[in-house]
Amino acid sequence: MDSVAEYLSLDEPDRSSHLWRYTPWRGIHPTGDVSRVPKLESPVLGLIGFDGGAVPDGISIEEGVHSDIILPGTDALTGTFLRAVTGNSQWTLRVEPEFSSEHPVILDIDAGDSASVLHLALKVGRLSDLELVTRIRGSGEWFGMLRTGDIGEGSSINDVVVSLMDDGTLLRVDSISIGRDAQVRAGTVSSGSECTKADLRYRMDEPGGSLRVLGSILAAESMHLDHHVEIHHEAPETFSRLAWHSACDGDSRTVGTGMLRVADGSTGADASQVFHNLLLSADAEADSIPELEVLEHEVVGCGHGTANGPIDEDQVFYLESRGFDPSEARRALIAAFLNTTLSEMGSDSLHDWLVGLLNSELRTPDA
Amino acid sequence: MPANQEAREVVGDYKAGWHDPENSTIRFDFGLSEEVVREISALKGEPEWMTDIRVKAYQHFVERPMPTWGNTPTLESIDFDKICYFLRSSQATEKDWDDVPEDIRNTFDRLGIPEAEQKWLSGVTAQYESEAVYHSIREDLEKQGVIFLDMDSGLREHPEIIRKWFCSVVPLTDNKFAALNTAVWSGGSFIYVPKGVHVEMPVQAYFRINAKNMGQFERTLIIADEGSSIHYVEGCTAPTYSTDSLHSAVVELIALPGAHIRYSTVQNWSANVYNLVTKRGIAHEDSKIEWVDGNIGSKLTMKYPSVILKGEGSHAEVISVAYSGEGQHQDAGAKIYHLASNTTSKILSKSISKNGGRGTYRGLVKVSPKAENCKLNVVCDALILDEDSRSDTYPTMEVANPTAHCEHEASVSKVSDNQLFYLMSRGHSEEEALAMIVNGFFEPFTRELPMEYAVELNQLMALEMEGSIG
């Protein structure tokens, strides 16, 4: 069955399904008519160096997807839909084995001003060392991105996705497999798009994998940003940390749902997840569901936590007593809150770049 | 295979697992229909409005699909056509213990109910199958206006109070099993505590299923009027059969301004009982509702005691423990709705999984946009004792007010080798050491129970831990 027929054979999920509780599929579908598989444009892709120049040898982007990994337990609906609508908009980002780059590499995605979609396969060779920033820009009404792939054994990857869409809806589905002894930091920085639905899934099915999933989410006005993160430990001695910081202003809503699943046989697994939400206005809402399924008893530890609260008025007072005006103090505290996860996403140069980005977003009147 | 051996294989070592010969005076055929619902109501001589509620609830039960979440394969295995929905074992609810039929009296004697009543209780209700068989309350409390009756008597003697509050906390459309209970409810407790009255010693209800393929659907309604307080304790057991029984209760608590209700449960159904219970309370201004909930038995428990914090300054606490052994799934948790300002809540959940058991915490904490300055704290700890067992945690937090301070933390771990080594180096066997660690893990729960229950629970856990090593 091809992807279109497969998608059309699926039922529309209802809100009793955990994944669709807060953001119904009808609200995310490009047309709202879930029985349609519309024709969508392809975005413009560019691979550039951090300084705007050429990228080093050993990393390239090519048309087509040669191997498409579907992780077990992946939501059938979004994955199938994105496969059905990508058509020719399929690309592979190839990183040669033992590739190493001193500076981050930027994958620039210009989604244009109409609805567009992309399937990007990541093929990261063994023992490679890379910082990759995927920057999504555009003013279209809808952008969909399916990222599949695998991180080769022993690699060290900082993979940061930055959403800077002017408006519209972003549907993002990640399905990434992490190889033996690979170390991955997967960062998400989201401050654009009116509505985001992200379903990010990682699997460690070989021993020694290490994963940090980090989120810095800034929501303002009536933005609705829904991120679901699943981490599957399916091999011994695997390690994961999920830290997700969301700041909500206006009448925005952020949703952070996480699932840590430790399969039987994953001895020595060490997993935890923490969601922190900062509520900045009376009409903002933050929802968190950090879930845990543990089927192995010989684990180092599995835990989760979540905390919600307002800006600490004592801290505002302290900054004001040091000469900050009230709005500056408030902005500094929001920046510090989001910086907690931002600072973990990669090297100092990447961090500086991300902080610059965050500050410019905080200076906009909406934020 | 002989029936006894088969039963042993199903339920294991369960000390309340004997059963008496069935001496019912009325027994309905298996299966549920509108006629069965009307017949139960007619048999009890209920007012028309109650019959109407039952029929509406039955219709909702039929229309409502089974839940699509939780342990759906086990839920789907419930055969509603193979359950007896009403069984009367005694013609009347007795006030004198000697008037209770001998076989039933023997059962409760073996469970220690009369002894407990004499020693440390303000009142007792003993329910056997569908209805209460014995009921008593201390005279001084009765003089102060405290009403403590089984629910059927409550409806007969105080229909105006029941009509006002029945289904006010758990509507008949709340969920499939609440609808089922509302349609076929029988027995349970009705308590009204007048303004300013403090019931110093706990009142207790004890629920016993004796017959095979039995459904027990008790309905409990507790109203604590302004500034009053009460502690209600319930226990439950059933015989060990190789076929399944269903327990589907609904409990509604109403704490009026300044009142305090504590509801303690030690659930020890045999491992062939589905325990699907809806428990919810509404807390008015400055009142307090506490659920102290222990789940040791049953095949599948789905129970999430809830509190709606409706009045400013109200407080909710849920302390729960769950033990999941072989073939058991304890899907328990708590729900708190902060609807008013300056409300506070605390949830502490502890679970242990052993011999392939599955422990699940499922919770919801919701802060509404108008609820200012709420504080809430949720802690879930789980211990997994062997490689065949499993622990899941599904907490949900929905916060729509920026002044709320919300915290949640959870951990899943195994028994620490260091703790085992320390206790064994002091002369304890590994089994004893494990039982001590488990009792210590449950201690925040047991210290909230009346002492007699705490001792009983510790003994139960020691029994469950037998054979854990080697």
Interface residues (C-beta under 8 A of the other chain):
Chain A: S16 S17 H18 D264 N277 L279 L280 S281 A282 D283 A284 E285 A286 D287 S288 I289 P290 E291 L292 E293 V294 L295 E296 H297 E298 V299 G301 C302 G303 H304 G305 T306 A307 N308 G309 P310
Chain B: P67 T68 W69 V367 P369 A382 I384 L385 D386 E387 S389 R390 S391 D392 T393 Y394 P395 T396 M397 E398 V399 A400 N401 P402 T403 A404 H405 C406 E407 H408 E409 A410 S411 V412 S413 K414
